[in-house]
Amino acid sequence: MSRIAGLQLETASHPETLTRTVIEPITRVEGHGKVTLLMDENNRVRQARLHIVEFRGFEKFIQGRPYWEAPVMVQRLCGICPVSHHLAAAKAVDMFVGARRLTPTAEKLRRLMHNGQLLQSHALHFFHLASPDLLFGFGAEVAIRNIVGVIQAYPALALQGVKLRKYGQEVIRVLSGKRVHGVFAIPGGVNKALSREDRAYLQEDIDQMVTWSKEAVDMVRRLCTDNRAEYERFGSFRSNFLSLTTPEGDFELYDGGLRARDDRGQDIFDHVDPAHYLRYLHEEVKSWSYMKFPFIVSRGNEEGWYRVGPLARINNARAMGTPLAEEARKDFMILGKGEPVQVTLAYHWARMIEMLYAAEAIRAQLEDPDILGTDLMNQGERATEGVGVVEAPRGTLIHHYKIDEQDAIVKANLIVATTHNNTAMNEAVREVAVNFLDGTKLTENLLNRIEVAIRAYDPCLSCATHALGRMPLQVELVDAEGQRVDRLVKGSDGAFSAEVG
């Protein structure tokens, strides 16, 4: 049994003898998956499996393509966080032209785009996908527990969410020409300078974005505080954490070294060169999912799994780089009582702190004289292998490429944030199911809570396995003899219907 969380995903008695509950797809996440709960003869949940059942395989079909196409191609993995893939790939292919350091202007422009990405993605997730659960409660009727319900009950808040996301998208558009799937980062730098007119345009609304981001932090803090007893029990467990940090150990999104800490806050490794990630992280493959299971080599696959994303980054950071976000981080860390915060639903609080950081960082960057520079490219001694790592909105993102003498990609490895969080999401589902499934009757209450637990991680299942398609929501309870004893169906209108037998 894992010391960290007591996982029993693979050590349960023979899986073929267990009762199975199937949930598909998970809603209000990017992409689609299926959940199976395996129970023993006493109707106790013994295993939880988050299946990703479809596959596209970006790692394979970019092979043979010239390396300079990678930053443009891989961003098609996702319509929500394309900038993250664009920049991670660009950092990797920088090595192929010998640009181990970019010019100050090029790096700051990439960071500006990255902060715009973080702002728009966090705003989308919190206001559109997660806030219905938090504002109305996990047991609220599905008919109102959605973005339409938020618009009706909290119109000003919903409008702020829309405008925050739009501003982040405008940062991306100004730099890359498009809000989604634009082209900006190229091997060795960027392809466009920022004009004074565009800077002035972005400066018009940035103070308002900072104010609204601060209000969002205050709101989610109140929600977490008012519901502390419920939130601390909900899908929570102890785990390791992984993220990038600066050499000093501060919050970092674009560069820096890898830091892993255990559940007590002790370093497992610190400021590791991302190019050497394979020495520290391995991926386990399991037959029932296309999504892999990464773990820290020194801890093994049972105790070495970890969490990434906002919760990990805030836990691992000595300090934030902006004043309001730093004040919010200190307040947040009180939850941990001197140790890392382990509350799964605290991801939402951490996410809003990061959104505030992004808004503050954008404001500071727009005032930096270097941001208007025109020295945009750098190069040096060429290489045939490159690793690019950034902190995507959902967590640590790794792109690793090798090329041949003709500059064609011959090998690619991508580890995305949702993959890093794979074991943690399985454990969150198990924790919720243990408390809310009696083993004989499926309920909307159970489905809602399982989705809430998964949604806290803001998973992008399309990124993790590059999945396509859409499935109806079905939950089935099947006994040990394979007979269906209960079935719950969620229609396209959000309504539930039940069938027995």
PyMOL commands that set and color helices and strands:
alter all, ss='L'
color gray80, all
select helices_A, chain A and resi 15-17+58-61+67-77+82-97+104-136+147-153+155-176+196-226+228-233+274-279+297-303+310-316+323-336+346-366+369-372+417-420+422-436+444-455+461-465
alter helices_A, ss='H'
color red, helices_A
select strands_A, chain A and resi 19-24+34-39+45-51+185-186+189-190+240-245+257-261+267-272+281-284+293-296+306-307+385-392+395-403+409-415+473-478+484-490+496-499
alter strands_A, ss='S'
color yellow, strands_A
deselect
rebuild
show_as cartoon
